[in-house]
Amino acid sequence: MGKITDMQKGKRNQDRINIYVDDEFAFAVYIDTALANHLKIGADISGEERERILREDGAKYALACAMKFLSYRMRTEKELRDKLREKEVPQDCIEGAVEKLKEIGYLNDREFAELYAQELLGKYGQRVAVQKLMQKGIPRDIAEEAAKGAGQEASVLDGYVARLKQKYRNEEPGKAKQKMIRALMARGFEYEEVRRALQRCEEE
């Protein structure tokens, strides 16, 4: 059992209150959590009460942090979980926030994958696009479906071929072609796609 000896409004977040027990910082909660639990200077508080209050407040804190992160840009479930862990949000509160945001449509890995795949396919082939989606925490099946569904304009690959052709213009044709093939496959384009693009370039 301890006694609340001070309560101070947070400096960075004015909606939170820093609670001091026996003259030492103990925890921070939202103002409405403090009011709902009748926290005040001079009140006694047990360890069990503190844990219960922190669990209650943690759910609010996790959701508020998650909404703030999502206000900057779309994120995958994995990215959001990682950001909340950085804020030292308890795991059960993280999962509660993730499920709530999925329920109201603010967090959707499939939608994220579809939008991000379109951006990636403007720079890379499908293989690299899938890898980059998976690095964001997108499951492979969703990543592959998104990359395939987004499609890719032949002009993207043709543009790379034209730039590489210029880059290797002083090389022996056979060597230049091999370097172009390696460079394009490294960006995730499949061999058959590359071969057809090179053929189109030669026919021009």
LUMDO-558092 format. One record per residue (C-alpha): residue number from 1; x, y negated, z negated. Coordinates in Angstrom, 3 decimals, always signed. Each point is the difference from the previous one (the first is absolute). Example, Ala and Ser with C-alpha at 12.3 -4.5 7.8 and 13.67 -1.06 7.14 Angstrom:
<atoms>
<seq=1 px=+12.300 py=+4.500 pz=-7.800>
<seq=2 px=+1.370 py=-3.440 pz=+0.660>
</atoms>
This chain:
<atoms>
<seq=1 px=+0.000 py=+0.000 pz=+0.000>
<seq=2 px=+1.248 py=-3.481 pz=+0.848>
<seq=3 px=-1.281 py=-3.552 pz=-0.194>
<seq=4 px=-0.436 py=-2.360 pz=+2.942>
<seq=5 px=+2.179 py=-2.978 pz=-0.862>
<seq=6 px=-0.176 py=-2.014 pz=+3.232>
<seq=7 px=-1.801 py=-0.190 pz=+3.347>
<seq=8 px=+1.390 py=-2.041 pz=+2.893>
<seq=9 px=-1.340 py=-0.619 pz=+3.485>
<seq=10 px=+2.243 py=+1.489 pz=+2.688>
<seq=11 px=+2.362 py=-2.412 pz=+1.747>
<seq=12 px=-0.159 py=+1.623 pz=+3.443>
<seq=13 px=-3.578 py=+1.263 pz=-0.243>
<seq=14 px=-2.343 py=-2.308 pz=-1.871>
<seq=15 px=-2.683 py=+2.722 pz=-0.080>
<seq=16 px=+2.070 py=+2.181 pz=-2.320>
<seq=17 px=+0.784 py=-0.265 pz=-3.690>
<seq=18 px=+3.241 py=+1.128 pz=-1.644>
<seq=19 px=-0.716 py=+1.727 pz=-3.290>
<seq=20 px=+2.561 py=-0.041 pz=-2.816>
<seq=21 px=-0.243 py=+2.565 pz=-2.794>
<seq=22 px=+2.034 py=-0.526 pz=-3.167>
<seq=23 px=+1.778 py=-2.930 pz=+1.684>
<seq=24 px=+1.173 py=+2.064 pz=+2.992>
<seq=25 px=-1.409 py=+0.116 pz=+3.538>
<seq=26 px=-2.161 py=+3.115 pz=+0.218>
<seq=27 px=-2.026 py=-0.120 pz=+3.224>
<seq=28 px=-1.884 py=-2.217 pz=+2.445>
<seq=29 px=-3.649 py=+0.230 pz=+1.048>
<seq=30 px=-2.540 py=-2.006 pz=+1.952>
<seq=31 px=-1.835 py=-2.657 pz=-1.974>
<seq=32 px=-3.353 py=+1.754 pz=+0.449>
<seq=33 px=+1.539 py=+3.247 pz=-1.312>
<seq=34 px=+1.245 py=-1.853 pz=-3.078>
<seq=35 px=-3.437 py=-1.541 pz=-0.572>
<seq=36 px=-1.863 py=+3.268 pz=+0.542>
<seq=37 px=+2.219 py=+1.734 pz=-2.571>
<seq=38 px=-0.127 py=-2.882 pz=-2.510>
<seq=39 px=+3.773 py=-0.494 pz=+0.003>
<seq=40 px=+0.953 py=-2.999 pz=-2.125>
<seq=41 px=+2.817 py=-1.228 pz=-2.183>
<seq=42 px=-0.117 py=+1.664 pz=-3.394>
<seq=43 px=-1.878 py=+3.092 pz=+1.227>
<seq=44 px=+1.371 py=+3.450 pz=-0.742>
<seq=45 px=+0.653 py=+2.315 pz=+2.929>
<seq=46 px=+0.951 py=+3.677 pz=-0.028>
<seq=47 px=+2.099 py=+1.863 pz=+2.527>
<seq=48 px=-3.092 py=+1.889 pz=+1.180>
<seq=49 px=-1.910 py=-3.248 pz=+0.540>
<seq=50 px=+2.913 py=-1.466 pz=+1.921>
<seq=51 px=+0.164 py=+3.028 pz=+2.331>
<seq=52 px=-3.756 py=-0.107 pz=+0.610>
<seq=53 px=+0.070 py=-3.719 pz=+0.803>
<seq=54 px=+2.988 py=+0.407 pz=+2.318>
<seq=55 px=-1.752 py=+2.795 pz=+1.920>
<seq=56 px=-3.070 py=-2.193 pz=+0.397>
<seq=57 px=+2.029 py=-3.021 pz=+1.046>
<seq=58 px=+2.323 py=+2.063 pz=+2.208>
<seq=59 px=-2.824 py=+0.824 pz=+2.398>
<seq=60 px=-0.764 py=-3.719 pz=+0.455>
<seq=61 px=+3.688 py=-0.861 pz=+0.352>
<seq=62 px=+0.614 py=+2.741 pz=+2.569>
<seq=63 px=-2.929 py=-1.124 pz=+2.140>
<seq=64 px=+1.006 py=-3.682 pz=-0.212>
<seq=65 px=+3.603 py=+0.794 pz=+1.005>
<seq=66 px=-1.162 py=+2.264 pz=+2.816>
<seq=67 px=-2.325 py=-2.659 pz=+1.398>
<seq=68 px=+2.842 py=-2.525 pz=-0.103>
<seq=69 px=+2.328 py=+2.343 pz=+1.913>
<seq=70 px=-2.697 py=+0.694 pz=+2.583>
<seq=71 px=-0.642 py=-3.713 pz=+0.463>
<seq=72 px=+3.461 py=-0.319 pz=+1.589>
<seq=73 px=-0.464 py=+2.803 pz=+2.549>
<seq=74 px=-1.525 py=+3.434 pz=+0.512>
<seq=75 px=+1.758 py=+2.807 pz=-1.861>
<seq=76 px=-0.117 py=+3.767 pz=-0.109>
<seq=77 px=-0.987 py=+1.871 pz=-3.156>
<seq=78 px=+3.650 py=+0.935 pz=-0.556>
<seq=79 px=+1.196 py=-3.597 pz=+0.394>
<seq=80 px=-2.620 py=-1.242 pz=-2.450>
<seq=81 px=+0.828 py=+2.688 pz=-2.550>
<seq=82 px=+3.700 py=-0.848 pz=+0.271>
<seq=83 px=-0.671 py=-3.731 pz=-0.513>
<seq=84 px=-2.164 py=+0.673 pz=-3.057>
<seq=85 px=+2.655 py=+2.285 pz=-1.480>
<seq=86 px=+2.495 py=-2.864 pz=+0.394>
<seq=87 px=-2.369 py=-2.041 pz=-2.186>
<seq=88 px=+0.111 py=+2.856 pz=-2.555>
<seq=89 px=-3.730 py=+0.662 pz=+0.314>
<seq=90 px=-0.947 py=+3.332 pz=-1.662>
<seq=91 px=-0.514 py=+2.813 pz=+2.509>
<seq=92 px=-3.624 py=+0.660 pz=-0.952>
<seq=93 px=-0.780 py=-3.704 pz=+0.531>
<seq=94 px=+1.748 py=+0.104 pz=+3.374>
<seq=95 px=-2.116 py=+2.925 pz=+1.128>
<seq=96 px=-3.153 py=-1.705 pz=-1.223>
<seq=97 px=+0.826 py=-3.165 pz=+1.953>
<seq=98 px=+0.854 py=+1.967 pz=+3.158>
<seq=99 px=-3.266 py=+1.944 pz=-0.127>
<seq=100 px=-2.029 py=-3.169 pz=-0.626>
<seq=101 px=+1.618 py=-1.806 pz=+2.942>
<seq=102 px=-0.529 py=+2.995 pz=+2.291>
<seq=103 px=-3.632 py=+0.123 pz=-1.072>
<seq=104 px=-0.630 py=-3.647 pz=+0.920>
<seq=105 px=+1.982 py=+0.250 pz=+3.242>
<seq=106 px=+2.997 py=-2.149 pz=-0.937>
<seq=107 px=+2.432 py=+2.905 pz=+0.295>
<seq=108 px=-0.156 py=+2.298 pz=+3.016>
<seq=109 px=+3.038 py=+1.940 pz=+1.222>
<seq=110 px=-1.670 py=+0.988 pz=+3.265>
<seq=111 px=-0.894 py=-3.600 pz=+0.873>
<seq=112 px=+3.510 py=-1.141 pz=-0.964>
<seq=113 px=+1.537 py=+2.708 pz=+2.200>
<seq=114 px=-2.129 py=-0.936 pz=+3.017>
<seq=115 px=+0.930 py=-3.682 pz=-0.227>
<seq=116 px=+3.676 py=+0.562 pz=-0.763>
<seq=117 px=+0.314 py=+2.601 pz=+2.763>
<seq=118 px=-1.065 py=-2.611 pz=+2.563>
<seq=119 px=+2.766 py=-2.311 pz=-1.220>
<seq=120 px=+2.627 py=+2.756 pz=-0.065>
<seq=121 px=-0.826 py=+1.236 pz=+3.481>
<seq=122 px=+0.892 py=-3.400 pz=+1.348>
<seq=123 px=+3.592 py=+0.755 pz=-1.040>
<seq=124 px=+0.439 py=+3.766 pz=-0.344>
<seq=125 px=-1.088 py=+3.314 pz=+1.411>
<seq=126 px=-2.606 py=+2.131 pz=-1.745>
<seq=127 px=+2.539 py=+2.168 pz=-1.841>
<seq=128 px=+1.651 py=-2.945 pz=-1.764>
<seq=129 px=-3.399 py=-1.618 pz=-0.574>
<seq=130 px=-1.149 py=+3.147 pz=-1.828>
<seq=131 px=+3.201 py=+0.037 pz=-2.086>
<seq=132 px=-0.433 py=-3.632 pz=-1.005>
<seq=133 px=-3.638 py=+0.556 pz=-0.927>
<seq=134 px=+1.002 py=+2.953 pz=-2.172>
<seq=135 px=+2.652 py=-2.158 pz=-1.691>
<seq=136 px=-2.873 py=-2.245 pz=-1.063>
<seq=137 px=-1.623 py=+3.000 pz=-1.652>
<seq=138 px=-2.439 py=+0.915 pz=+2.767>
<seq=139 px=-0.579 py=+3.794 pz=+0.209>
<seq=140 px=+1.432 py=+1.549 pz=+3.178>
<seq=141 px=-3.361 py=+1.030 pz=+1.459>
<seq=142 px=-1.408 py=-3.528 pz=-0.352>
<seq=143 px=+3.245 py=-1.532 pz=+1.309>
<seq=144 px=+0.022 py=+2.228 pz=+3.088>
<seq=145 px=-3.684 py=-0.626 pz=+0.661>
<seq=146 px=+0.453 py=-3.769 pz=-0.323>
<seq=147 px=+3.041 py=-0.091 pz=+2.288>
<seq=148 px=-1.723 py=+2.125 pz=+2.602>
<seq=149 px=-3.267 py=-1.919 pz=-0.251>
<seq=150 px=+1.677 py=-3.385 pz=+0.355>
<seq=151 px=+1.490 py=+1.012 pz=+3.332>
<seq=152 px=+2.891 py=-1.828 pz=+1.573>
<seq=153 px=+0.251 py=-2.158 pz=+3.062>
<seq=154 px=+2.527 py=+1.248 pz=+2.546>
<seq=155 px=+1.143 py=-3.618 pz=+0.265>
<seq=156 px=+1.558 py=+0.267 pz=-3.480>
<seq=157 px=+2.333 py=+2.764 pz=+1.099>
<seq=158 px=+0.549 py=-1.593 pz=+3.403>
<seq=159 px=+1.085 py=-3.196 pz=-1.741>
<seq=160 px=+2.640 py=+1.878 pz=-1.980>
<seq=161 px=+1.207 py=+1.760 pz=+3.151>
<seq=162 px=+0.402 py=-3.330 pz=+1.795>
<seq=163 px=+2.011 py=-1.476 pz=-2.893>
<seq=164 px=+2.224 py=+3.072 pz=-0.301>
<seq=165 px=+0.537 py=+0.093 pz=+3.745>
<seq=166 px=+1.304 py=-3.549 pz=-0.218>
<seq=167 px=+2.161 py=+0.881 pz=-3.017>
<seq=168 px=+1.659 py=+2.930 pz=+1.773>
<seq=169 px=+0.102 py=-1.533 pz=+3.469>
<seq=170 px=+3.795 py=+0.275 pz=+0.186>
<seq=171 px=+0.064 py=+3.642 pz=-1.070>
<seq=172 px=+0.271 py=+2.958 pz=+2.381>
<seq=173 px=-3.659 py=+0.863 pz=+0.909>
<seq=174 px=+0.056 py=+3.500 pz=-1.482>
<seq=175 px=+1.519 py=-1.143 pz=-3.303>
<seq=176 px=-2.310 py=-3.006 pz=-0.148>
<seq=177 px=-3.021 py=+2.241 pz=+0.423>
<seq=178 px=+1.122 py=+2.328 pz=-2.803>
<seq=179 px=+0.580 py=-2.954 pz=-2.339>
<seq=180 px=-3.446 py=-1.369 pz=+0.823>
<seq=181 px=-1.626 py=+3.368 pz=-0.682>
<seq=182 px=+1.764 py=+0.328 pz=-3.385>
<seq=183 px=-0.886 py=-3.561 pz=-0.989>
<seq=184 px=-3.661 py=+0.406 pz=+0.884>
<seq=185 px=-0.368 py=+3.380 pz=-1.677>
<seq=186 px=+1.602 py=-1.492 pz=-3.130>
<seq=187 px=-2.921 py=-2.448 pz=-0.061>
<seq=188 px=-2.417 py=+2.902 pz=-0.060>
<seq=189 px=-0.942 py=+0.291 pz=+3.658>
<seq=190 px=-0.365 py=+3.546 pz=+1.308>
<seq=191 px=+2.327 py=+1.251 pz=+2.738>
<seq=192 px=-2.777 py=+0.404 pz=+2.582>
<seq=193 px=-1.211 py=-3.543 pz=-0.639>
<seq=194 px=+3.532 py=-1.311 pz=+0.407>
<seq=195 px=+0.568 py=+2.003 pz=+3.164>
<seq=196 px=-3.170 py=-1.354 pz=+1.579>
<seq=197 px=+0.881 py=-3.564 pz=-1.003>
<seq=198 px=+3.452 py=+0.304 pz=+1.530>
<seq=199 px=-1.541 py=+1.388 pz=+3.154>
<seq=200 px=-2.400 py=-2.952 pz=+0.191>
<seq=201 px=+2.936 py=-2.353 pz=-0.414>
<seq=202 px=+1.931 py=+1.684 pz=+2.813>
<seq=203 px=-3.000 py=-0.160 pz=+2.314>
<seq=204 px=-0.397 py=-3.747 pz=-0.403>
</atoms>
